[in-house]
């Protein structure tokens, strides 16, 4: 077993009615002192009730998932504010003010934290503003809101984390749990098929370089400008850890440790720690990840074959 760095409450979500003005939702843990505030800013763009209900329901699931992964509750001061612009032009202006490139950007999350590193890492206060615009397709809007909401929830549980972890967890955990939505993202089978093809064509970058990439520009360089593939790779690596109970504590305890504050950044710190504490280092981890991709692709093909109706006799 790889070495780990040293280091539940129930959740209720209210049903709400959406008003054009600011809407404040309160969802409490069992103890009244532990509160989450969810605020929808009035932008002149009222949201459909089903959007708010979906976000409310999935937010509860995301918090429960993070509590299970990191074995702790979010901070007592935890706020998420949603700002859904009426038009893309307004969103582009806000993104530019936040220093975000707007080319292909569907939304972003601005987070602030108050945290301690010693004697053990802890988030004392977390606040995130999720910004997007009212896409023509409601399902696309839901997908963006849930992706960015996952970032907000992750920021309430951990401090610094590698880019691949942040986006991989948002890709996997941000998908609606009881989804009947036809999301714009690839479905699971397509993800694993694409990854297997990248492996066959030797187009998946070396794991060490992927772990150390700390900007989207570096992702673009690693994947020949196809950033979507970087998201898919992140999804698969996060899945590799989380879907295997015997190794998932290695990931979660490392992400929630002071190791992430060492060196030049969490990406480098994570890669160095894996090399030092994972049996066989990054090289062995990479082999296991590639085997996982092949196994999941085979599993998806088998499911697809089993679900096809029998042909005519």
C-alpha positions in Angstrom: 0.0 0.0 0.0 1.3 3.5 -0.7 2.1 5.6 2.3 -0.3 8.4 3.3 0.7 11.7 4.9 -0.4 12.0 8.5 -3.2 14.1 9.1 -21.2 13.1 9.3 -23.4 14.9 9.6 -26.8 14.9 7.8 -27.7 17.6 5.3 -31.0 19.0 4.3 -31.9 21.1 1.3 -35.1 23.3 1.2 -37.5 23.5 -1.7 -37.5 27.1 -3.0 -39.3 29.4 -5.4 -37.2 31.6 -7.6 -37.8 35.4 -7.6 -36.0 37.9 -9.9 -34.4 39.6 -6.9 -31.8 38.2 -4.6 -32.7 34.8 -3.3 -31.2 33.5 -0.1 -31.3 29.8 0.7 -30.2 28.4 4.0 -29.3 24.8 4.5 -28.2 23.7 7.9 -26.3 20.9 9.4 -27.7 19.1 12.5 -26.1 21.8 14.6 -27.5 25.3 13.9 -24.1 26.9 14.1 -22.9 25.1 11.0 -24.6 27.0 8.1 -24.2 27.3 4.3 -25.5 30.4 2.6 -26.5 30.1 -1.1 -27.3 33.4 -2.7 -28.6 34.2 -6.2 -27.7 37.7 -7.2 -30.5 39.7 -8.9 -29.3 40.2 -12.5 -32.6 40.7 -14.3 -32.3 37.1 -15.4 -34.7 35.0 -13.3 -33.8 31.3 -13.4 -36.2 28.5 -14.0 -37.3 26.8 -10.8 -36.0 23.4 -12.0 -32.5 24.9 -12.3 -32.4 26.1 -8.7 -34.0 22.9 -7.4 -31.4 20.8 -9.3 -28.5 22.9 -8.0 -29.9 22.7 -4.4 -30.3 18.9 -4.6 -26.9 18.4 -6.2 -25.2 20.8 -3.8 -26.3 18.6 -0.9 -24.8 15.5 -2.7 -21.6 17.3 -3.4 -21.1 18.3 0.2 -21.9 14.7 1.3 -19.4 13.4 -1.2 -16.7 15.7 0.0 -17.5 14.8 3.6 -17.1 11.1 2.8 -13.8 11.7 0.9 -12.1 14.0 3.4 -13.9 12.8 6.6 -14.7 16.2 7.9 -17.4 18.9 7.7 -17.1 22.1 5.7 -16.3 25.3 7.7 -19.0 27.0 9.7 -18.7 30.1 7.4 -19.4 28.8 3.9 -21.1 30.9 1.2 -21.8 30.4 -2.5 -23.1 33.3 -4.6 -24.5 32.6 -8.1 -24.4 35.4 -10.7 -26.1 34.3 -14.0 -25.8 37.1 -16.6 -28.6 37.7 -19.0 -26.2 37.8 -22.0 -22.7 36.6 -22.9 -21.5 40.2 -23.3 -22.0 40.9 -19.7 -20.3 37.6 -18.7 -17.3 38.4 -20.9 -17.0 41.8 -19.2 -17.0 40.2 -15.7 -14.6 37.5 -16.8 -12.2 40.1 -18.2 -12.4 42.0 -14.9 -11.5 38.8 -13.1 -8.5 38.2 -15.4 -10.1 35.2 -17.2 -9.8 34.5 -20.9 -13.3 34.4 -22.3 -12.5 32.2 -25.4 -14.6 29.1 -24.9 -15.1 29.8 -21.1 -18.6 28.7 -20.1 -18.3 30.0 -16.5 -15.8 30.5 -13.6 -15.6 30.5 -9.9 -13.9 33.2 -7.8 -13.0 31.8 -4.4 -11.6 33.3 -1.2 -10.5 31.2 1.8 -9.3 31.7 5.3 -7.3 28.7 6.3 -4.7 27.4 8.6 -1.8 25.1 7.7 -0.5 24.2 11.1 -0.8 22.2 13.3 -3.0 20.6 10.6 -4.7 22.1 7.5 -8.2 23.5 8.0 -10.5 25.8 6.1 -11.9 28.3 8.5 -14.0 30.3 6.0 -14.8 29.7 2.4 -16.7 32.0 0.0 -17.1 31.5 -3.8 -18.9 33.5 -6.5 -20.0 31.4 -9.5 -20.4 33.4 -12.7 -21.9 32.3 -16.0 -24.6 33.4 -18.4 -28.0 32.2 -19.4 -27.2 29.7 -22.1 -30.0 28.9 -24.6 -30.2 25.3 -23.4 -31.2 24.9 -19.8 -29.3 21.7 -19.5 -26.0 23.4 -20.6 -26.6 26.0 -17.8 -27.1 23.2 -15.3 -23.9 21.5 -16.4 -21.9 24.7 -16.0 -23.4 25.6 -12.6 -22.7 22.1 -11.2 -19.1 22.1 -12.5 -18.4 25.4 -10.9 -20.3 24.5 -7.7 -18.0 21.5 -7.3 -15.1 23.9 -7.4 -16.8 25.9 -4.7 -17.4 22.9 -2.5 -13.9 21.6 -2.9 -12.6 25.0 -1.8 -14.5 24.6 1.4 -12.7 21.4 2.2 -9.1 21.7 1.0 -6.6 24.6 0.5 -4.2 24.2 -2.4 -4.7 21.3 -4.9 -3.3 20.4 -8.3 -5.0 21.6 -11.4 -5.8 18.0 -12.6 -7.4 17.2 -9.2 -9.6 20.3 -9.3 -10.9 19.8 -12.8 -11.0 16.0 -12.6 -13.2 16.1 -9.4 -15.4 18.7 -11.0 -15.8 16.6 -14.1 -16.7 13.5 -12.2 -18.6 14.8 -9.1 -20.2 17.6 -10.9 -22.4 15.3 -13.1 -25.9 15.2 -11.7 -26.4 12.1 -9.5 -29.9 11.3 -10.8 -29.2 12.7 -14.2 -31.8 12.4 -16.9 -30.2 15.5 -18.6 -28.5 15.2 -22.0 -25.4 17.2 -21.0 -23.1 18.7 -23.5 -20.2 16.8 -22.0 -19.1 13.4 -23.3 -20.9 10.5 -21.8 -18.8 8.0 -19.8 -18.3 5.5 -22.6 -17.1 8.1 -25.0 -14.6 9.4 -22.4 -12.9 6.0 -21.9 -13.0 5.2 -25.6 -11.2 8.5 -26.4 -8.6 7.8 -23.7 -7.9 4.3 -25.0 -7.5 5.7 -28.5 -5.0 8.3 -27.2 -3.0 5.5 -25.5 -3.0 3.5 -28.7 -1.8 6.5 -30.7 0.7 7.4 -28.0 -0.9 10.8 -27.7 -1.5 10.7 -23.9 1.3 12.8 -22.4 3.7 11.4 -19.8 2.0 11.3 -16.4 4.8 13.3 -14.7 4.4 16.2 -17.1 0.6 16.1 -16.7 0.8 16.0 -12.9 3.1 19.0 -12.9 1.1 21.1 -15.3 -0.3 24.1 -13.4 -1.9 26.2 -16.1 -4.4 25.7 -18.9 -1.8 26.9 -21.4 0.4 24.0 -20.3 -2.6 21.7 -20.8 -3.0 23.0 -24.3 0.6 22.3 -25.1 0.4 18.8 -23.7 -2.7 17.9 -25.7 -2.0 19.7 -29.0 -4.5 22.5 -28.2 -7.4 20.2 -27.4 -8.1 21.2 -23.8 -11.1 19.0 -23.7 -8.8 16.0 -23.7 -7.0 17.4 -20.7 -10.3 17.5 -18.8 -11.0 13.9 -19.8 -7.6 12.8 -18.7 -8.2 14.6 -15.3 -11.5 12.9 -15.0 -10.0 9.4 -15.6 -7.1 9.9 -13.1 -9.5 11.1 -10.4 -11.7 8.2 -11.2 -8.7 5.8 -10.9 -8.1 6.9 -7.3 -11.6 7.4 -6.1 -13.2 4.2 -7.5 -10.6 2.0 -5.7 -11.1 2.1 -1.9 -7.7 0.7 -1.2 -5.9 3.7 -2.7 -8.4 6.6 -2.5 -7.1 7.5 1.0 -3.7 8.1 -0.4 -5.1 10.8 -2.7 -7.5 12.5 -0.3 -5.1 12.5 2.7 -2.3 13.9 0.5 -4.6 16.7 -1.0 -5.7 17.6 2.5 -2.2 17.8 4.0 0.5 20.4 4.4 2.5 18.7 1.7 0.4 20.8 -0.8 2.0 24.0 0.6 5.6 22.8 -0.1 7.8 23.7 -3.0 6.7 25.7 -6.0 3.1 24.7 -6.0 0.7 21.8 -5.3 1.2 20.2 -8.7 5.0 19.8 -8.2 4.5 18.8 -4.5 2.0 16.1 -5.5 4.3 14.7 -8.2 7.3 14.7 -5.8 5.3 13.0 -3.1 4.1 10.3 -5.4 7.6 9.6 -6.6 8.8 9.3 -3.0 5.9 7.4 -1.4 3.9 5.5 -4.1 5.5 2.0 -4.6 7.5 2.4 -7.8 6.9 6.2 -8.0 5.2 8.0 -10.8 6.2 5.3 -13.3 4.3 2.6 -11.5 1.3 4.9 -11.0 1.3 5.7 -14.7 1.2 2.0 -15.6 -1.7 1.5 -13.2 -3.6 4.5 -14.6 -3.2 3.2 -18.2 -4.4 -0.3 -17.2 -7.4 1.3 -15.6 -8.2 3.2 -18.8 -8.1 -0.1 -20.8 -10.2 -1.9 -18.2 -12.9 0.8 -18.1 -13.0 1.0 -21.9 -13.5 -2.8 -22.1 -16.2 -2.5 -19.4 -18.1 0.2 -21.4 -17.9 -1.9 -24.6 -19.3 -4.9 -22.8 -22.1 -2.8 -21.4 -22.9 -1.4 -24.8 -22.9 -4.8 -26.4 -25.2 -6.3 -23.6 -27.7 -3.4 -24.0 -28.2 -3.8 -27.7 -31.4 -5.6 -28.7 -30.9 -9.0 -30.4 -30.9 -9.0 -34.2 -33.5 -10.7 -36.3 -33.4 -14.4 -36.4 
